[in-house]
């Protein structure tokens, strides 16, 4: 899902409500905040003084700690760890009393923490166990919440509906850390669990701050696999295909509840009872407690005992319950030989049991264009009723848009005409595949005359406050189940700090066009593209002010290759830097190559790799060229 809003020409992607609760972490480097919090705990007592010999010893230890950084750079991590361990052991042995902890002690503790932060954090051995123990219940292989999988490294890199949870080098902008550290019980992760210790959060934050590197072998393998014991190879099974004589269908009568009820506990990296299955073959292989399914013999099949015969029934655990007819159907299916009526016994069972989202998508796909358009009108009315139930707006409808709002009818028609012209220009410059329409069922555009009504969109629908400089946002989900722009009519007076209404609408419309399939594209690309297509003139006061503001943002960049990484820039910076980056890339290869880049980014979340593949040059080289050109 694509959720974004425009702030004075910059567009913000609100990945999570957690960011609002944890905004305090965005004001300073996250690890610095944690280190400072540790030092605060040992603030020296006034007039506290260490014995001279202890101060001398701490000074010697601090000299050794200074070598940690160089040792790590030389890949001598073991020696660096030995120095840290020596310092920690010695400070424990000294057992310094609180009334002796002076400034030397505080300096020592701060330097010790800095040294520990330099030691590379192993993803496989340190971070993966944390994620496995606390996150995979909701973000594992089966039915991951918000389409976010954390059970493989590629799943983490890909992200979910709310974006990528990790921004390498920037723990303060990484939703994974912010979710763990949130002071709000409703927002903090793991959901419903106790707050993770500061040490655990610091470990994850240090890993991200060091670049979120992967030290495993296979990015698609379950995380932490290298730390697990070698497992015996699965026993061979004999899969018998259905011949049509069966009275019970596995695909129709058994698989739906096995997938939707049982696989929640019996899948992923830590399946309950050490019995996990995601394919038909794995189901027949069974678990460590015995023969789960014995084809032709339900009396010897452990699963039948669990769901039908035990008193009380032990499975499924939790609130979900099987109907007796379902348990009896399982028994009959096993008695008839446990035949398979799917296509591939090695394929995920989820493939033959559609999810709720897949069922909804199939339902939408069956609709005619007229039915889909009627659905959009009804959806828009329902949205408006939630925002302003006592106010009725006016409507303007065209081929591709459904405008609704509290401005005048003439104003809506004027904006509608501008939108149709803008879309035609976009389709000309960035053609759609033959026969494909830009916005199925029309794109709804809700325009408010009052600032208050626009703010209600964010308050009521997004559960977020609206900064004063934000005047519009968009929401597009895959399959166009939801597709709308909401904006405040701010007028057509140009300024150096904000877009006009027409420019704002063109920017949001262009972003909607770019992300019409629900893709999570990098913020700089999406927002920069929107500004490029907003109708800004090169001699406008707004455009003239961009280089100065963007120049301040890029002045802190020491690695030119990082320019293309999502999360490199703050939300208030990314729109204008993105504008210059997109302009630069289009100068390098024209609209066709830029469209090729967008297509590549829809397949991979790795922006740097996509840029290199499409433009045929290392990102560091392209980034340096961009900086040298001044963004021109």
N, C-alpha and C positions, 0 to 999 in steps of 0.2 A: 504494500500500500504506500502511496506517495502522499505525504502530508507536508505542506510547506507554506510559508507565509513571507510576505515581502516587507522589508524594513527599509524605507527610504531608498529604494533601489536595490537593496540586498535582500536575498531570500533565505529564510531560515528553515532548516529541516528539524522538526521537533521529534527526536527519536524516542523520547520517553518522558513521562511525568517526573521521573527521578531527577532530571536535570534541574527542574524548578526547586525541588527540595534540597538539592545538593549544590546550589549555585555558589555557595561559599567556597567550594573547592576550586572554582574556576578563577579565583582571584589571586592564586599563587600556585607554584608548582606543587603537585600533590605530595610527592615524597618529602619536599621541604617542610610542608605542613605537618606531616607525620613525625619527622625528625624533631621539629620544634616542639611538638606536643610531648615527645619523650624527654626533651631537655627541660621543659617546664616542670616536669615531675621531680627533677633533681636540682631545682633552682637553689643556689647556695644560701644558707642562713646568714644573716648579717653578722659580720665579724668572725665567720667560721674560718678556721685555719687548719690546714693539714700539717702534720709533722714534716720537717724539712726533708727527711729521708724518703718519705712517701711521695712528696711532690717531685723529688728528683727521679724516683722510679717511674712515676707516671710520665714524666718528661721523656725518659728513655723509651718507654713503650710508645709514646706518640711519634717519636722519630722512626721507630720501626713501622708503625702504621702508615707513615707517609710512603713507604715502599710498596704498599699493596697495589696501588694503581698501576705502577710500572710493571709489577710482576704479572698482573692480569693481562696487560697489553702484550707481554712476552709469552702469554699462554701458560704461565707457570701458576695456575690457579691453586694447585695443592699447597704450594709454599705460601701463597697469600692467605689461604684459609688457616694455615698453621700459625701465622702471625696473629691473626684475629683470635684464634682459640687461645693462644698464649696470653693475650691481653685480657680476654674474658675470664680465663681461669685465675689469673693473678688478681684481678679486681675482686673476684669472689673470695680468694684467700685473704686479702687485706681486710675485708669486712669493715669498710670505713663507716664510721658512725655518722648519722645525719648532721650532727653539730660540727662535723669536721669537713663537710663537703663544700669546699670553697670554689673559686673561679677556675682553678687548675683542674679540679675534678670535673666541673661542668664542661670545660674545653676538651678534656680527655674523652668524656662520654659522647660528645658531639662528633669528635674525630673518629671514634670507634664506630658510630652509626654510619658515618660517611663511608668508611672502609667496607663495612658490611654491604652497603648499597652497591659497591663496585663489583662485588663477586657476582659473576653471571648466574642468573636464575635458570635452572633447567625446567623447560616446559614439561617434559615427560616425567621427570622424577619429583618435581615440586608443585607445579601448577596443575597438571593433569589430575593428581590425586585429590586436590581441592575441588576441582570441577566435578569429578566423579562422585565424590561424597556429598556434594551439596546442590548440584545443578541438573544432573541428568534425569532426575525424576520428572521434571517438567520439560527439559530440553534435550531429550534423548532421541533415539532413532524413530520411534513410533509416536505419531501425533504431537510433534514438538509445538509448544506454545509459541504463538506469534511467528510460526515457521522458522524459529531459530533453533538450530541444532548445535550443541556444544560437545557432542560425542566424538567428533573428528576435527582435526585442525582445519581442514578445508571448510567444514561447516561453520567454524568460528569466523574464518576469513570471509565467507560468503555473506554471513549475517542473515537477518530475517526481515519481517515487515517493517520494523522500526530502524533498520540500518545495521551497520557493522558494529558489534559491541566493543571492539578493541581498536584504538587508534595508536599505532606504534609510536613510541616516544612520548605520548601524551596521556598519561593515566588520568589526568584531570578532565579530559574530554572523552574518556572511555566509559560507555554506559555500564560495562561489566563492573568496574570499580565503584562507580557512583551508585549502582544498585546495591552493592554489598555494604557500602558505607552510609547509605541514607539513614537519617535520624527518624524518618517517618516509618512506623511499623507497617503501614499499608503499602508502601512503595518498596521497602527493603527486600532484598533477596538473600537467601532462599525464602520463598513465600511461605509464611506461616511458621518459619523456624526461628531459632534464636540468632541474634546478631553474631556474625563471625568475629573472631578475635582480631585485634589490631595486627597481630603478627601475621595472620593469614591474609588479611587485606593488604598489608605491606608487601608480602611475598608476590601477590598478583600485580600490585602496582609497580614493584621493582622490575618484574618481568616485562611489563608494558613499557616502562620508562627506558629499559635497555634495548627496546626495539621489537618486543614481542616475537622473538626468534623461535624457530622450531628446531629441536635437536633430535627428532625421531627419524624414522626411515620412510614411512608411508603416510602422507598427509590425509589419505582417505581411510586409514586404519583407525580402529578405536583408540582414543587418546590413552596414554599411559601403557600402551601394549608392551613396550620394551621392559616394563617393570613387573609384568605378570609372569606367572609360572607357565612353562610349556604345557599345552594341553594334549591329551591323547587325540589322535585323529578320529573323526566321527565314524561310527560303525556304518557299514553299507546297509542300505535298505532296498527293498523291492517295491517299487511303485507300480501298482496295477491301475491302468486307466479304465474309466467307466465304459461300459458297453451298452448302456441304455436299459438294462434289465433292473436297475436299482430303483427302490421306492423312495430313497432319501438321497438328495443331492448334496455333496460336500460344498460346492460353490454357493448353492442357494439356501441350504438349511443349517449348515454347521459353521462354515467359514465366517459369516457375518458376526456372530457373537464371540467366536474365538478371537477374531481380530480386534473387535471393539471393546471387549471385556477382559479377555485373558492376556492379550499381548501387552497390555498396559503394565503388568507386573512381570511377565515372562518374556522380556526382550531387553535389548540394550546391553551395556557392559556388565551390569550387576543384576542379572535376572533372579527373581525370587526362587529359592530352592535350588539354585544353580541350574535351572532348566529354562533355557531361552529358545524361542523359535520365531523365525520370521518367514520361513518357507515351509512348504509341505514336507519336503525331505527331512528337515529338522524336527518337525512335529512327530514323524514316525520314528526318528532316532531316539527320542525319549530323553529322560534325565537320569540323575544318579540314584533316584529312589526306586527305580524299577522300570518295567515296561509300561510306558505311558499309554501306548496303543498297540494292541496285538490284533492284527487284522483277522476277522472271523471269530474272535473269542473275546467278547465284552467282559466276561467274568474274570479274565486275566489282565484286563486293561485298567491300569491304575486311575486313569482319568474318569472312568465310569463310576468307580467307587467314590471318588471325590465329589462328583456333581450330582449323584443320584442315590447312593446307597448308605453313605455314612449318616449317623445320627449323633449330633446335628451335622448338617452338611458343612464342610469346611471350605468349599470353593463354590463360586468365587468369593474372595475376601472383600470386605468393605460393604458399601451400600448396594452395589450392583447385584442383582439376583437373576438367575436363569429361570425361565418358565419351565415347568415340568415337561411340557411338550418338547422343548429344546433339548433337554437332557435325554429324553426318550428317543428323540431323533438321532442323537449322537450314538446311543446304544445300538439302534437299528443299523445305522451306517457302518459301525464297526462289525456288527454281526454279518452284514452283507459283504464284508471283505475290505472295508475302508478304501473304496475305489476313488480315484481322483478324476474329476471332470473339468479340471482347468487345462491350460495349455502347457505350462512349464512348471514342473515340481520344484525346480531350483529358483524360480522367480519369487519375489516378495509376495506374501499372501495379500498385502495391502493392494496389490495390483488388481486382484479380482474382487475386492470389497471397496467400493468407492467411499471416500470420506464425505463428511457433511458438506465441505466446500466443493468437492467434486460433484456431488449431487446437485448442489445449488447452481454450479456452473453449467451442468448438463441441462438443467431446467431453463436457464437463461438462453442457452444455445438453441433450444427448441422454439423460442419466441420468434414471431415474425417481427419485422422492423416496426410495424405499426404498434404491435403489442409492447415492444421495448420502449418506444417513444411515449406511449401512454403510461408505462411504468415510471419513466423519468419524471413526468409531470406530477404523478401521484407522490413520488419520493420527494420532489422539491416542495410540494405543498406540506408534506409531513415535517420536513426540516424547518420550514418557516413557522409552522404552528408551534414547534418547540421553542423557537427563538422569540417570536412575538405573536402570541396567540390571539391578541385583541386587535391586531393590525392586519388589514388586507392590502396586498400590493397590487401592482398592475403587471401586465404581461406583454411581452413582445416575442414573437416566434418567427424563426427563419429556417432555412434548410438545415443548418448545422447547430443552431443554438436555441436555447429556451431561456430567455431573460425574464427575471422576476424581481420586483423590488419596490421600494417606497419613493423612488424618484419619479419625475413626471413621465407620462407615456412617451412624449417626444424625446426625452433624454434617453429612455430605454431604446427606442428605435434608432436613435443616433449611434449609441454604443453598439447595437446589434449590427448596423451597417459596417461600422469600423471592424468589428470582429470577423464578419464574413470576408471583408477585403483582406484582412490580416491572414486568415486561414488560407485563402486562395494563393497568397504570396508564399506562404510556407510550403504549400503543396507543390508549387512551381519550383521552388529552390530545393526542396527535400521531398521528392516524389514518394508517394505511398505505393506499395505493391499493387499490381493490377487488381481491380475489383474491391479493394479495401477502402472503407470509409474511415475518416479521421475519428469521429466520435459516434459510436453506435447509440441510437436513441437520443442524439443531441447531447451537447455539453450544457449543463445548467449554469447560468451566471446570475448570482443573487447580488443585487446592488442596493445598498442602504443609503438613505439620505442623512440619517443621524449616525454619529459615531457610536452612540450607545448600542444601537441595534447590531452593528458589526461586532462590537466587543462581546455581545451575547453569543455569537457563533463560537468564539473561543471558550467562553465561560461555560456554556451549556453543553456544547457538543464535544469540545476538546479537553474540557476540564483544565484549562490553562488561562493565565491572565494575558492581557494584550498590551505589550509595550506601546507607548504613545506613538512611536515612529512606525509601527506596523499597521498597514491599511488594507491588506488583502492576503488571502491564502488559497490554496487549492487542495482538493482531495480526490484522488483517482485510485480505484482499486482494480485489480485484474478482472477482466471480463466486463468492465464498465458497470459492475453492480452499483457502484457509487461513482459519480463523476460530476463535480461541481467546482465552481470558483465562487468565493464569497469576498466582497470588497466594499469599501466605503467610497462614495463619490467625493473625492477631495478637491475636485475642480481642475481647471486646466491652466492654472498659473504656474509657470516654471520657476524652479528655485535650484540652488546649488546643492541642496540636501535631500530633496524628495522628488519622486516621479509625479507627473500629472495623472489624472484618472485614466486617460487613454493609454499613456505609456505603461501604467501599472497593469491595466487589463491586457495589453499586448504582451507584456512580460509573462504574466501568469498563463495566458493562452498559449504562448510559445513553449513554456515549460510543460503544459498539459499535452501539447502535441508531441513533445519529445518523450514523455513518460507515459504515453497513452496505454501502454501494455502493463503498467504497474511496476516497471523496472526501478530498482534502487541505483540510480546513477550518481556519480560523485557530485557533491554539492557545488564545487567550483564549476563543473561543466554545465549542470542543469541551470544554475542561477546565472552564470555567465552567458549562456545561450539565450535565456530570457531577456537579459538586458540588451544583448546584441540585436534582438529582434523587436525591441520595444518602441522603435521609431525615434530613438534619441538622435539628434543631429550632432555632427562633429563639433559645431561651434556653439552648442548649448552650454549654459553655465554649469549644468550638472556634469556633462562630459569633461569640461575643462577642469573640474575639481577632482575628477577620478584619479589621475596620475599622482597627485600629491597625497591623497589618502591611501591609495594602494602602495605607493612607494614606501610609506612608513611601515606597512604590513610586511613587505618583502625584505625590508632592510635588516631584519633579524635572521633571515635565512642564510645558513652557512653551507648547506648542501643543496645545490640547485636542483638535483633530482627529486627532492622532497616537494617541490612546487606542485607536482601532480598527485600527491598523496591526499586522500580524503582526510580532513581533520587537521591539516597543517595550519590552517588559518581560523581565527575566531569567527563566530557567526556574523559579526558586524563588518568583517573584512572580506569574507569569502565572495560576496556578490561582485564587488568591484574588481578584486583580483581575478576572479573568474571571467569577468567581462574582457579584461586585457588578455588573459590566457586563451580564451576562445577566439578572440580577434587574431591573436598571434598564430594559432593553429590553422585558422582558415586562410591566413596569408601564406602559410607553408604549403598547403595542398588544396585549397578551395573547398567549397561545400561538399563535393563528392567524397573527398578523403575524410572530412569531418564526419559525414554520415557513416562512413565505414568504421570510424572510431566508435561512434555511438553503438553500432551493431556489435562490435567486439566487446564493449563494456557491458552489453546486455548478457554476454556469455560468461564473463569473468569479472570478479570484483577487484582484480589487481589492475589499477589504473596505469601504473608505470609500465607494466608488461604490455598492456593494450596499446599505449602510446608508442612504445618502441616498435611493436609489431607493425602498426599502421604507418608510422612515419619513417621507419627504417633507420633510426638513430638512437643512441643511448639517451635516456631521459636526462641524465646529467648534462649532456651536450646540448640538448634542446632547451633545458632550463637555463643554462648559461647564456645561450643565444637570446633567450627571452629577456633575461636581466640586462644584457648588453644593449638590446634594442630599446630599452626603456618601456617595454610592453607595446611597442608599435608593430 
